[in-house]
Amino acid sequence: MTDSIIIMAAGASSRMKMFEANNNLSHDQIKSADSKSKVLIEFGSESKPFLSYSILNILKAGFKNIYIVSSEDADFFRDNYQDILKIDLSNCNVNFSIQYLPINRKKPLGTADAIYQTMEQFPVLKSQFFCVCNGDNLYSFESLKSIKSTLSNNAFIAYDRNGLNFSKKRISSFAIVTLDKNFFLIDIKEKPSKKIIDNSLDVLGKIRISMNLFKFKGDKCFKFFKNCPLNEKRMEKEITDVLKHMIYKGGIDIFGIPMFDSVLDLTSKNDLIEVQKHLL
């Protein structure tokens, strides 16, 4: 078990800021999507940021130490987060790490780099268990509680594809996992082909998806985050590559917790309407 979780929220929100023709979006929604970090776009009758709904579920699941990965230019948010988030944070410790950009680079170096820089800035994470999640995904209490309470040293939620409310085309852009008969991770592939997807059934006959909800043992994973190579396709350092190196080079078991559940995903402007339906 662990009381700590890292929320990755330093992304450039580049896909959210792309033009998308959608007559269902209001002028204010488009303006907000174009001007804010996507995790701070407001929803619901109380106009709370998307990140606030994530944190509320995180607190409900019992986490006490929250580390939010932020960008270098997010000073205003770091200084005023309690007023911006509009939720009671008195029962937890909120910490901010900064994902610094390498010289001559305009976008963050990837999810693995976000975790590495957070562990460097908060060395206590190098010697304890912690969880990791995306800032632009809203996970249920059940999923968060499961990853928090697992007895496995390193684990992730292995979502049943049929439980995720996404089209097959969209799901094909997520990471498909291959598990052995005991649900330990064998392989993970980003944006796999249809053939690979169809051949990735687990022992229950399910296709499993990773939505970046993890648990790690700090002293076992740190060197893999530190030494993560650039992904040749995306030219970023990705957690998927960390997982592969932990398995193949470190001989470390990573347990896939089978879960039938849905996840809200806030990636592009077309997601705003769907998210608004759930966050009234």
N, C-alpha and C positions, 0 to 999 in steps of 0.2 A: 504493500500500500504506500501511497505518497500523498502529501498535502500540497505539492507544488506543481504548477503547470505553466508552460510557456505558450503565449499566444502570438503567432506570427502575423504582425500587422504593419509591416514596413514596405509592402509591395508598392509598386508605382501606379497601380490601378489603371494601367494603360488600356486594357480591354474595355473597362467601364467608360473611359473617355472617348472611345471610338464612336463615330457617327453610326446610328442604327435607326432606320425608318420605323417608327412605332407611333401610330396615331392615338394610342391609349395613354401615352405619357403626357403629363401636363408640362407647361413651361417651367414651373418651379422644380419639378422632378428632374427634368433635363439639366437645368442650371445647377442643381445640387450635385448631380452625378458628374458634371463636367468640372466642378470647382472643389469638391471635397475628396478626401481619401474615402474609398468606398465603405470602409468599416465605420465611418462617421456619418453616413447618409442616414437621415432620420425617418422613422416609421412609427405607425400607431397613433392613437389618440393623444398620447403624451409626448409625441415627437422625440422619442429616444433614439440614439444612434444604434445601428445594427450591432455594434460591439457590445452595447449595454445588455441586449437580450442574451448574447453569448455568455457574458460574465454572470448574469443572473442564474443561468443553468449551471455554470461552473460552481458558483457558491452553493447552490442547492445540492450539488453532488458532494459537497464537503471539502472542497479545496480551500486552503487558507493562504497560500503564497502564490500570487499571480505575477508573472513576469511578462510584460508587454513589449514586444520588439517594435521599435519605432524608427522612423527615418531621421536623418540628420536635421532636416528642416522642420521637425514637428515640435519645436520648442513651446509654442502656444498650447498645444494639446497637453504636453507633459506638465506645464505649469498650471493648467486649469482643468485637468481631467475630471475632477470631482464635480465641478459645475457642468461640464460638457456631457458627462455620462448620465447624470440625473438619476443615480441609484445610490443606495446605502452601501458604502464600502467600509463601514466601521469594524466589521468582523473579519477583515482580511488584510493582508499586507500587499500593497500594490507597488511593484518595482518596474522601472523602465530601463531596457537596454537600448542601445543605439546601433543600428546596422550601418556602419560607415561604408561609404563607397570607395572602391579602389581608384587610384588616379586614372584619369582618362576614361572613366566609365560613368554612364548616365543612369543606369538602372542597378538595383541591388544584385548581389552576386548569387542569389538563390537561397533556397530554404535551409540547406545544410550550413551555409555561411551564417545565416541568421542565428541558428542554434549555437554554432561555434563561438560567435562574437558574444552571445549572451552568457555562455559558460565562462568565457574569459573575463567578462565584466563582473560576474557573480561566481567566483570560484567555489562557493559552497556547493554548486550544482555538480561539480566534478566528483563529489564524493557521496552523492545521495541519489535516490530515485526521483524522477520528475516525468511529467507528461508533456505532450506537445500537441497543439491543435492549430488549425488555420483560423485567422481572424475573419475571413470572409465566408466561413461556413457556420451554420447554427446547428449544433449537435444537441440531441435530446438529453434530458437528465439521465435516462437509462444508459445511453452509450457512455456518457461521461463517468457515471458511477461504476460501470463495468471496467473501464480502463483504469480508473483510480484504485479499485479494490482488487484487481487481479494479483495473484501470488507470483506470477511469472516475472522474472527480472526485466525482460524486454518483450514488449507485446504491442499489438495494434488491433483496432477493431476491423474485422474482416466482414464487410457488409455484403449481405445477399443482394445481388443485382436487382432481384425482383422487388425488394423492399424500398429501393431508391426511386423516387418519383421523377425520373429523368427519361428522356427518349433514348433509344438504343444508340442513336448517332452521338448524343452527348456523352453517354456512358463510355463510348469507345475512346473518348479523349482522357478518361481517368486511368488510374493505374490498376491493372488486372494482376491479381496475385495467384500463385500456385502454391498449394499447401500439401503436406504429406498426410498420411492417414491419421496422424495425431494432431493435425492442425498447426504444425510448425511450418514456417515459411521456407519454401524452396526457391522461389523466384518471384520477381515483380517486374512488370513491364509497363512502361508509359506508352499510351496511344498504340496499343497492339492492333494487329490485323484481325479481321473477322475469324480467320482460321485459328489463330492463337487463342482468341476469346472462346471459341467453340470447343477447344481442346483443353480448357482450364477448369473443368468441373472437379469439385472436391468429392470426398467420399459420400457426401449427402446429395450429390448431383447438382450442386449450386455453383454458380459463377460468383467469385468473391472480388470485391472492390476495396481498395484502400482510399479513404478520404482524409488521410493525414491526421489521424487521431492515434497517438503513440504513447507508450511508456518506455523509458530508458533507464538503465543503471549507469550513473554518471562515470564511475571509474572504468567501466568496460567500453563505453561508447566514445569517450572524449577523443581519443587518438584517431578514430575513424572520421569524426566530424572535422578535426584539425587537418587531416591529410586527404580529405575528399577531393578527388580530381574534378576538373571541369567536365561537365557532360558535353560530349562532342556535338550533339544535335542542338542543344539549347544554349551552350556556352555559359552555363551556370553550374553551381555546386548544389546538387539535389539530394534530398533525404533518401530517395530511392537508391541512389548509388551507395550511400552510407550503409543501408540495410544489406545490400549485396556484399559489400566488403566485410561487414560483420559476420555474415554467414560463411562466405567462401574463404576469406583470409583469416578470420578470427575464430571460426568454429563456434560461433555464438548462436544459441537457439533464440528464435524470435517467434513467439506464439501468436497465432491469429485467432482472436476471440470471435466466434461466429455470431453474427447479429443480423436480425431482420428489423430494419429501422429505416427511417427517412432522414435526410439531411437537407437543410435549406442552403442553397449555394448562391452567393451574390458575386457574379463575375462580370456581367455586362448589363447594359440598360434594359434589355429584354427580361432580365430577372426581377426588375423592380416591381412589376405588377404582381408576380407570383409571391414574392416576399411580403408585399403589402397585404395580401389576402390572409396570411398567417399571423401577421403582427398587427392586430387591430388595436 
